[in-house]
Amino acid sequence: MPELAAWEAVYVGGTGGAAFLSDPNHGLEALACLDCHAASAAEGEFGDYAADHVGVTAWPSLAGACDGCHADIAATNANSLHTNLWGEKAAVERRGQCVFSETPAAQAGFARNCGDCHTSCGQCHVSRPLSVGGGFIGGHLIRRTPDMTLNCTACHGSRVGHDYTGEDPTVQSDIHYARGHRCELCHRATEMHGDGLSSNASGHYEHRYEVASMPRCEDCHVKSIMDAAHADDPDWHGEYHDAHWEGLTGVKLQCQVCHSQPYKNCTFCHVSDPSGYDIEPSVLALKIGKNTEPATRGEYDYTVVRHTPVHQDTYETWPLALPGYDDAPTWKYASPHNIRTWTAQTTVDEGMGCGTSCHDRSGQTPLGWYLREIDLQDGLGGDLPDAAANAGVVILEGDLH
């Protein structure tokens, strides 16, 4: 996403600026600039740019600004993964075998390389995120619902946005996107702001799949209702759901196992210098593995998994060693945003059984959907660095047929 021109990034003008200034809740009739951007200068005494901006808060957020009117959101926001990045910090703690709040090297390195995302209310409701250069979306207009392109996928574009809008020519856009739906259809304000429902000893969530208010497919797609609605449809194959959703075969599959398309998987990345990361090319693939989140998604035995690797030297410039490198898999439970009713897994030739497009059969060439031991190898006869961490995710011969 190209950065805005300097003037455009801060210009309170145009239709957006006019709408902001006349907003009965946030405009000049309701609030003075300094009510949110607290500064040392008194209102009406401006004259010198440098002096006037001493103490100005460029990015007002909850404390001292939004919390004055939005106390209910402020109360739960301390628990928000979206704001606090607890998930990323927990991952550093797990592999670094450290306590983040007690490890200055981790805090400094994280702030330098990872801390620019999700740090203020305004990066969703007023401006583009800092990660893409910031700047007003529309003349300082405060939007109740963030813009999907300028806010959501500005941060979540490399995987979520790429999948959802079908940027790769080999896959289709998500069926929800094709029908005109945006992020907020599923991801509501309670999830984003924090729902205050974590039961962790830490007092906050440490992984996105722990979030009680996170959407699930079943919130909208209820099997009994779907079966009844399609009772007279000869093309409706409810037996697929009976076998894999209800688990009549003894195994329950995550919805995305059947209804996702190939999605982005990373290879390896590491910090090569203090300024940032070197990222190796990603590849499109769909892999089915054993459920890596049984504590929070225990209703599934097998799920799609995405490769989100960490190298042993990822944090060496912080500096932080990773003695727990093998303590967590890097092929992890995934929920790709590229859903389709009919996919390569669910489409079969006329007269063929439902498993011919997905199930590996003894004596036949594997179809490539299952995460196998060969996926943990480097192609030269050796194991990849994270092979041991992922041994428990692999589907072995005999696990599924």
N, C-alpha and C positions, 0 to 999 in steps of 0.2 A: 504494500500500500504506500503510494508516494506521500511524502510529508507535505503539510500545508505551508504556504508562504508565511513568513513571519507575521505580517500584518493580518493575514486571514485567520491565523491561529488565535488571535486575541481580540479581533474586531467585534465589538458589541453593536452590530448593525444589521441591515437587511431585514427580511421578514422575521427571521429568528430573533434578532436583537429587539425588534419592536415588540414581538410577542413576549419576550422575557421582561422587558421594562414595564409592560402593562399587566404582567401576571399578578393577580390579587394576592397570591401567597408568597412569591419570591421577588416580585418587581419592586421598583423604588417607592411605590405607595405603601409597601409592607415592610421592607427592609432597606437599610442603608448598606452600601458596599462593605463598610467596616464591620457590620454585624456578623459577616461571615469571614471576611479577609482581615481580621483584627490587626490594626497597625498602631504605631505610636502617635502618628499625626492625628490631630482633631479634625473632624468633618468641617470643611470650608476653609481650611488654612493651608491649602496646597500651593506650592510654588517651585520647589526644588525636587526634581525627580528622585535623586538618591536619598535625600532626607525624608521625603514623603513615603518612601517604600521601606523604611527601616521597620522591621517587625511584621511586614505584610506576609500573610500566609497564602502562598500561591495556590495550594491545593487544599482548601478547607475540607474537612471530613467530619466524622462524628463528634470528636471531642472539641467543644467550644464553638461548634457551628451547627451541624445538622441535628445534633442531639437536643438542642434547645426546643425544637418543635417535634422531633421524631424520637421521643424517649423510648417508645415501645420497641422500635427497631434497634436503637442503641443498646438496649438491654440484652438482646439476643445476638447482636452482631459480634460480640466477643467470642462467640462460639462458631463463627462462620469460617469455613474453610476458604471460601472465596475471598475473604478479606485478609485472613491471617496466614494463609499458606501452611497450616499445621500439617497437611499431608506431606508436603515436600520436606518439611523439617523432620517429621517422623521417619521418613525414608533415610535421611542423613543420619539420624540417631541409630537406626537399626543396623545399618552397615558400618557406621563409624564406631558403634558400641560406645556411645557417649550420650551425655545429657546436653541437649542443644543450648539451653539457657546457662549452662556452666562451662561451655566450651568457646572461648573468645575467637579461636581460629575459625570455627564453624560459623559463628555469627558474622564475622567480618567477610569471609568468603561468600557466604550466602547473600549478604547485602550487596556485594559487588557483582556477583554473577546471576543471582536468581531473584533478587528482591524488588524488581521494578514493576511487578505485576500486582494488580488488585490491592492497591494501597490506599485508595480514597474513594469516597462516594461519587465524586465528580467524574472519575474515569469511566463510570458506567452511565451516569445521568446528565453530564454536561459536556464532556469532551471525549476525544479519542484517548485511548490508553497511552501512557508514556512509552510503552514498548514500540509504538509506531510513531513517536514524535509528539504526541499530544495535539492540542488545538481544538477549539470549539467545533462542535458538530453543526450548530446553527446559531451563531451569535449569542452564546451564553444561555440559550433557552434550556431550561431544566426539564428534561423529559422523564415522565413517569416510567415509561418502558424503554430500555436501551435499544439502540438500533442494531439489528442483527449483523450488518456488514461493518459498520463503523465502530462498534463496540465489541460484540460477542466474538465474531470471527476475526477481528483485528488481533485478538490474543489467541483464540482457539481455531486458527485458520489452517495450520499445517496438517492437522488430522481431521478434526471435527468438521470444519468448514469445507475442506477438500472432499471429504466423504459425502457430506450432506447435499452439496450443490452439484455433485457429479463432475468435478473438475477434470478428472482423468477420463480420456475418451473411451477407455475400455470398460467403464462401469456406468451405471445409470445413477441419477440423483436419487436421494431418498424419497420414497413415495409420499412422505408427509410434506417435503419441500415442493414436490411436483404439484401437490394439491393446495399450495399457497400458505402452508403453515410456517410459522417462525419459531424461534427458540422458546418463547414464553408460553407456547401451547403446552409444553411439558415441564419446563423449568420455571417454576413460579417464584414469586418474590420471597416467600418463606424459606425456600431452599437456599436462595442466593444470599439473603440477609442473615441467615442463621435461625434455626428453629428452637434452639435452647433445650434440645431433648437428649443430648449426649449423656450416657451413663458411665463413661470412662472415668477412671480415677483421676485423670488429668483435668477433667472438667470440660473437655472439648473433644470434638471429633478428630480422628487422626487419619482417616481415609474416606474418600468420597462415597464409597459404598456403605459406610456406616450411617450416613445421613438418613434419618427417618423419613424426611419429606422428599427424598429423591424419587423421581418418577419411576414407575415400573410399567411394562407393557400391559400387564393385567389391570391396571387402573382404568383403561379404556376397553381393552379387548377381553371380555369375559366369555369363557368357553361356552357355557350353557346358552348364553344369548346369541353367540355367533352360530352355534349349531341350529338353534331354533329359526334364526333368520334365513338360514340356507337350507332348510329342510327339503325344499322342492328343487334345489339347484343340482343338476346332475354332475356339474363340474366341481362341486364341493367335496373335498376329501377329508372329512372329519376324522378318518381313521389315522391319519398322520398325527393329529393332535392327541388322539387316544393313546397312541403308542409312545410318543416322545414328550408330550406336554403332561399328560396324566400319568405317564410312566407305566403303562400296562405291560411293557416289555421288561420291567424291573429297573429301567434306567430313565432318568429325567434329564431332558436337554433344555438349555437356555434357548429362548426364542430366536436369538441371533444365529444359533447354529444352523438353522434352516433358512432364515430370512435375511441374513447379511450377505453382502458381496465382498470380494477381496478389498482389503483396506491397507493403509500404510503401516509398515513395520520398519523400525529403525535397525541399523546394523551396529555401529559403535560410535560413541562420542567421548571426548575427553578434553580437559582444559590443557591446551598446549602453551598458553602464555597467560599472564594475569588479566588480559583484556577480554578474554572470551573463550568460546568453545569451537573446536573443529568438529564438524558433523559430517559423517560419511553418508553416502546416498541411502535413501529409504527404498524399500521394495514393496510392491503390492502383493499381498497374499492373504488367504484365509486359513487359519489353523484352528483345529479343535483339540482341546486338551482337558486335563482333569481340572476341576474347579479349584482355583487358588484362593477363593474367598468363602470358605465353608461357614465361617462364623457369621457373616452378614448376608450371604446368598446361598444358604444351605439347601434351598429347594431344588438346586440343580446338581447333577453329578458331573456333567460335562458342559463346557462353555467354549465360546471362541476365546482365543488368547492372542494378545498383541505383544510383539517383542519391543520392549522399552529398556534397552541395555544400559548398563553402567560398566565402565572400565575400571580396572584396579587403580589406575592413576587419575581418575576423574577429578579428585579434589586435592591433588598433590600441591597445587599452587596456593592452597588456602593457608597453611598446609594441613591436610587431614588424611590420615591413613584409613583403610577400610578393612579392619580385622574381621568384620562380619560380612565380608563380600558374598559368601555363599549362604547367608542366613535368610534370604528372600529371593524368590524367583524373578527373572526378568522377562519370561513369557508369562504374562499376567492376564487375569480376567479382564475382558474388554466388552464394551457395549458400542460397537461402531454405529455411526449415524448414517447408514446407507441401506436402510430397510427396503425390501421389496417382497411382494407376495410370492412371486415366482422367481427363483434364483437358479443357478447352476446345480444346486443341491436338490432342489425340489422339482426340477423339470426332467421328465424321463420320456424315452421314445414310446410310441404307441405299442401297447401290449406288454411293456416291461414293468417289472415290479418297482415299488417305491424306493427300494434301496440301491438300485443300480447306479444312481448318480452320486451316491454318498458313501455307501458302505464298502469297506475293503473286504474282498473275498479271498479266502485261502487259495493259494495257487494262482491268483490273478495279479496283474500289475497294480500296485497301490494307486488310488486316485489322487493322493496328495493332500487330502483335507486334514488328516490326523497329524498331530505333532508327534514325530517319531525320533528315535535316537539319532538318526542321520541328520536331523535338523539341528542337532547340538554339536555337529562336527564341522571342521573347517574345509572339507573337500580334499584335504591332502592326507587323510588318515589320522588326523589328530582331533582332539576336542577343542571347542571354542572355550574361551576363558570362563564363561558362565555356565558351562555344561553341568557341573555339580549342583549349582543352584536350581537348575531346571529339571533335574532327574525325576522329581515327583510329579511333574506336570505331563510327562510323556505318556502317550497311550502305547502300551506294549502289545505285542501279538497275543491275541486271546482275550484282551480286555473288552473289545467291541467287535461285532461281526455284522 
